[in-house]
Structures are given as structure tokens and as C-alpha cells.
Amino acid sequence: MLETLKKHHERADREGFKQALTEFLPQLKRYVANRLRTAVRKGWVPKGEVSALDIVDEVYLTVFEQFDASRLDEQKLRTLLFTLADKKLDEVIEEFRRHRGDLSIEQLAEQELKTLEEHITADADGEVVFVEDLDDISYHLDDERTKVWLLDEGFEQELVEVLDLPREALASRAGREALAVTYQNLPTLSRIVLDLRTRGGLSVTEIAEVRGLTPAQVEKLLAAVRNRFLRALEAC
């Protein structure tokens, strides 16, 4: 991988360099898209204002400009890519939040209710997306039922495996709803850590480097997240 990147860099081949990175780490786009969609649904970023691909391209360009094969190995490169993406996401979200103005209590309540009623699935690239963003009518739920949303089955399986949750949760609608509701209502940092672990496929050590935490802090967060999911499943 590094030799391939080095050759593209020496030739000033930005497109070839970017393509090599895309093949090396497809999880990066999934993670960026996931965080952006969450930010949109939380009302932090206007829909359509920021593209996941644009952010990923900026990250690849930064790595191209700063590339030094003598100081990188594949693990360091992987961590660097997520660190740059995470920093850019934080900057983008904070910039929009700073300029959106204060919302009234009524507006905040309306947004919270909207968030709780949304439906989540995944697109062909395996990204967590919202059902309303898809055209396939097969994703629509029975309108006569109380509106609840479900995660894509692949993502549900990731959560169960990463957090070592009971696999029985995937066998019933109640269990799947508990997974979805718990995920959507996680505190921001906890969800980011979980997304890095699942969508990004990073290790505890890599997550710690990306977020500026210690491995012990990451493990503590993941343990707390696991306990929250377990309590939700026990109550369903």
C-alpha cells in the first residue's frame, strides 16, 4: 500500500493516490456519512449543505500534501485518515451549530420528537441512512402502527458482535426496536466512539488516538454503551 502511494505521490498523481486510499479504507466514507446524517437529523447541519465525499476528498488531499512514507506504516496511515476526518467533521458541525442561532423550547422539542420517529436503514454501500432518503417502498413500515425505526440488519449484527449482546435481540421486532432506539439516543461522544468501532472498524487503541482519549477511557465508554443496550434489551 505505502509503495503504491509513494509512486503516485512521486508522479504527482492525485487521482491515483486518492483511488489507492479509497480501496485501502472504504470504512472511512461509511463513518463520515454516518456522522453527517446524524448531525443533519439533530438539526446541527442543514440537509444537503455538506457532502461526505467532499470531506473524504479533503482528507485525501491533506494526506497527499503531507505524505511522507518514511514516517508512516499502514496502521499509522489508517489512524491519520480517521483523525483528519474526525477533526474536519467536528469543525464543520461546530461551525453550523455556532451560526444556527438559539432555538425555542418548542422548536427543540419538535426536533427531538422528529428524531425519535425517524426510520433508519442502510444503502448499497453499507452506510446507515434514513428510510425517507430511499425510494424503495419495501422499506416503508405499516402506517397504522406506531412509528418506530429500525437499523439495517447488517448494522444490527455489527452492534451485537462488537458489544457482545445477546443474538436473540435480532430475532424479534421488540429487540430490533430496542437496538435502534438505544443507538439513536446515545450521547454524542459515545455514539462517535461506537461508530468508529463499528462503521470504521477501528481498534480501541486507534479510537483513542483519533479522539484524543486513553484506551482505558475508550473501553470505559464502550462498556457503558454496552450496559445501556443490555438494559434496553432486558426491558423490551
PLY file of the C-alpha trace (Angstrom):
ply
format ascii 1.0
element vertex 236
property float x
property float y
property float z
element edge 235
property int vertex1
property int vertex2
end_header
0.00 0.00 0.00
2.64 2.55 1.03
4.77 1.76 -2.01
1.75 2.33 -4.27
1.01 5.64 -2.57
4.66 6.63 -2.80
4.68 6.03 -6.56
1.52 8.11 -7.08
2.96 10.86 -4.88
6.24 10.98 -6.77
4.31 11.27 -10.04
2.05 13.99 -8.56
-0.86 11.70 -9.44
-3.55 12.92 -7.06
-6.34 10.82 -8.56
-4.31 7.63 -8.42
-3.30 8.44 -4.85
-6.94 9.04 -3.87
-8.13 5.83 -5.54
-5.50 3.80 -3.69
-6.66 5.26 -0.38
-10.30 4.58 -1.26
-9.54 0.91 -1.82
-7.42 0.77 1.33
-10.05 2.15 3.69
-13.68 2.06 2.45
-14.84 2.30 6.09
-13.79 5.96 6.17
-16.63 7.05 3.88
-19.15 4.99 5.87
-18.06 6.65 9.11
-18.12 10.21 7.70
-21.54 9.69 6.08
-22.92 8.25 9.29
-21.83 11.20 11.41
-23.09 13.73 8.87
-26.53 12.16 8.67
-26.78 12.12 12.45
-25.81 15.81 12.52
-28.50 16.60 9.94
-31.19 14.78 11.92
-30.10 16.50 15.12
-30.56 19.86 13.38
-26.89 20.74 13.66
-26.18 20.80 9.90
-28.66 21.76 7.13
-29.55 18.90 4.81
-27.57 18.96 1.58
-25.06 21.58 2.77
-22.17 19.19 3.38
-21.14 16.15 1.35
-19.44 13.13 2.88
-17.47 12.70 -0.34
-16.22 16.30 -0.14
-14.94 15.75 3.38
-13.27 12.46 2.43
-11.68 14.13 -0.61
-10.32 16.92 1.62
-8.81 14.31 3.91
-7.18 12.51 0.98
-5.82 15.81 -0.37
-4.33 16.69 3.03
-2.65 13.29 3.25
-1.31 13.72 -0.31
0.17 17.11 0.53
1.73 15.90 3.77
2.68 12.40 2.63
5.98 11.04 3.95
6.30 7.27 3.51
9.35 7.15 5.77
7.22 8.19 8.77
4.17 6.03 8.12
3.12 2.42 8.23
-0.37 1.13 7.33
-1.67 1.37 10.90
-0.41 4.94 11.32
-1.89 5.87 7.95
-5.25 4.39 8.93
-5.26 6.32 12.21
-4.18 9.52 10.44
-7.05 9.30 7.95
-9.67 8.91 10.69
-8.06 11.63 12.83
-8.18 14.13 9.96
-11.75 13.15 9.06
-12.89 13.40 12.66
-11.29 16.84 13.07
-12.90 18.10 9.87
-16.31 16.77 10.92
-16.01 18.46 14.32
-15.10 21.74 12.63
-17.96 21.58 10.12
-20.59 20.64 12.71
-19.40 23.26 15.19
-19.39 25.98 12.53
-23.01 25.31 11.59
-24.07 25.00 15.23
-22.43 28.32 16.06
-24.39 30.16 13.37
-27.75 28.45 13.56
-29.00 30.70 16.41
-30.81 29.68 19.56
-33.94 27.60 19.19
-37.03 27.99 21.30
-38.06 25.22 23.67
-40.92 24.38 21.30
-38.53 24.05 18.34
-36.15 21.90 20.33
-38.98 19.65 21.44
-40.21 19.33 17.85
-36.75 18.31 16.68
-36.43 15.74 19.44
-39.79 14.21 18.54
-38.84 14.10 14.88
-35.58 12.33 15.74
-37.40 9.73 17.79
-39.80 8.93 14.94
-37.25 8.51 12.17
-36.56 5.28 10.32
-33.04 4.11 9.66
-31.71 1.53 7.22
-28.60 1.17 5.06
-27.85 1.87 1.43
-25.92 -0.27 -1.03
-22.59 0.92 0.37
-23.49 -0.25 3.85
-23.98 3.24 5.26
-26.62 3.93 7.87
-29.23 6.12 6.15
-32.79 7.19 6.71
-35.68 5.44 5.02
-37.10 8.72 3.76
-33.89 9.16 1.73
-34.60 5.94 -0.21
-37.14 5.38 -2.95
-37.72 1.66 -2.37
-41.23 1.29 -0.99
-40.25 -2.02 0.61
-38.59 -0.02 3.38
-41.86 1.64 4.40
-43.49 0.47 7.59
-47.19 -0.04 8.22
-48.65 3.45 8.61
-51.27 2.17 11.03
-48.62 1.17 13.54
-46.86 3.49 15.93
-43.86 4.97 14.12
-40.61 3.33 15.17
-37.41 2.96 13.20
-35.08 0.06 12.65
-31.41 -0.20 11.82
-30.18 -2.13 8.83
-29.75 -5.82 9.65
-26.05 -5.68 8.84
-25.50 -2.82 11.24
-27.57 -4.57 13.92
-25.27 -7.57 13.60
-22.24 -5.32 13.94
-23.63 -3.88 17.18
-24.39 -7.32 18.58
-20.93 -8.64 17.70
-18.90 -5.61 18.78
-20.78 -5.12 22.07
-21.24 -8.85 22.71
-25.00 -8.51 23.02
-27.45 -11.45 23.06
-28.07 -12.60 19.50
-31.70 -13.19 20.46
-32.15 -9.42 20.09
-32.11 -9.86 16.30
-34.91 -12.43 16.33
-37.78 -10.18 17.41
-39.11 -6.79 16.37
-39.05 -5.66 20.01
-35.34 -6.46 20.24
-34.55 -4.68 16.98
-36.52 -1.62 18.08
-34.60 -1.57 21.37
-31.30 -1.61 19.46
-32.41 1.23 17.16
-33.82 3.48 19.89
-30.79 2.98 22.12
-28.36 3.73 19.31
-30.12 6.91 18.22
-30.30 8.23 21.77
-26.69 7.68 22.73
-24.77 10.78 23.91
-22.69 12.33 21.13
-19.22 11.13 22.15
-20.46 7.63 22.96
-22.05 7.32 19.53
-18.90 8.63 17.82
-16.79 6.05 19.66
-19.27 3.31 18.76
-19.36 4.41 15.11
-15.56 4.35 14.95
-15.62 0.82 16.38
-18.40 -0.49 14.11
-18.67 1.61 10.93
-14.97 2.50 10.96
-13.67 -0.88 12.16
-11.05 0.75 14.40
-9.45 -0.87 17.42
-9.70 0.62 20.92
-6.15 1.95 20.60
-6.89 3.55 17.22
-10.10 5.15 18.51
-8.17 6.58 21.44
-5.66 8.18 19.07
-8.35 9.58 16.78
-10.40 11.14 19.61
-7.53 12.17 21.90
-8.57 9.75 24.65
-6.78 6.99 26.51
-7.53 3.36 25.64
-8.93 2.96 29.16
-11.37 5.83 28.55
-12.50 4.28 25.25
-13.00 0.90 26.91
-14.99 2.57 29.69
-17.22 4.35 27.17
-17.83 1.16 25.21
-18.61 -0.73 28.41
-21.11 1.96 29.40
-22.67 1.82 25.93
-22.92 -1.97 26.18
-24.67 -1.69 29.55
-27.17 0.77 28.10
-28.01 -1.63 25.28
-28.31 -4.54 27.71
-30.70 -2.60 29.95
-32.82 -1.67 26.93
-32.97 -5.29 25.75
-33.88 -6.54 29.22
-36.76 -4.07 29.37
-38.23 -4.91 25.95
0 1
1 2
2 3
3 4
4 5
5 6
6 7
7 8
8 9
9 10
10 11
11 12
12 13
13 14
14 15
15 16
16 17
17 18
18 19
19 20
20 21
21 22
22 23
23 24
24 25
25 26
26 27
27 28
28 29
29 30
30 31
31 32
32 33
33 34
34 35
35 36
36 37
37 38
38 39
39 40
40 41
41 42
42 43
43 44
44 45
45 46
46 47
47 48
48 49
49 50
50 51
51 52
52 53
53 54
54 55
55 56
56 57
57 58
58 59
59 60
60 61
61 62
62 63
63 64
64 65
65 66
66 67
67 68
68 69
69 70
70 71
71 72
72 73
73 74
74 75
75 76
76 77
77 78
78 79
79 80
80 81
81 82
82 83
83 84
84 85
85 86
86 87
87 88
88 89
89 90
90 91
91 92
92 93
93 94
94 95
95 96
96 97
97 98
98 99
99 100
100 101
101 102
102 103
103 104
104 105
105 106
106 107
107 108
108 109
109 110
110 111
111 112
112 113
113 114
114 115
115 116
116 117
117 118
118 119
119 120
120 121
121 122
122 123
123 124
124 125
125 126
126 127
127 128
128 129
129 130
130 131
131 132
132 133
133 134
134 135
135 136
136 137
137 138
138 139
139 140
140 141
141 142
142 143
143 144
144 145
145 146
146 147
147 148
148 149
149 150
150 151
151 152
152 153
153 154
154 155
155 156
156 157
157 158
158 159
159 160
160 161
161 162
162 163
163 164
164 165
165 166
166 167
167 168
168 169
169 170
170 171
171 172
172 173
173 174
174 175
175 176
176 177
177 178
178 179
179 180
180 181
181 182
182 183
183 184
184 185
185 186
186 187
187 188
188 189
189 190
190 191
191 192
192 193
193 194
194 195
195 196
196 197
197 198
198 199
199 200
200 201
201 202
202 203
203 204
204 205
205 206
206 207
207 208
208 209
209 210
210 211
211 212
212 213
213 214
214 215
215 216
216 217
217 218
218 219
219 220
220 221
221 222
222 223
223 224
224 225
225 226
226 227
227 228
228 229
229 230
230 231
231 232
232 233
233 234
234 235
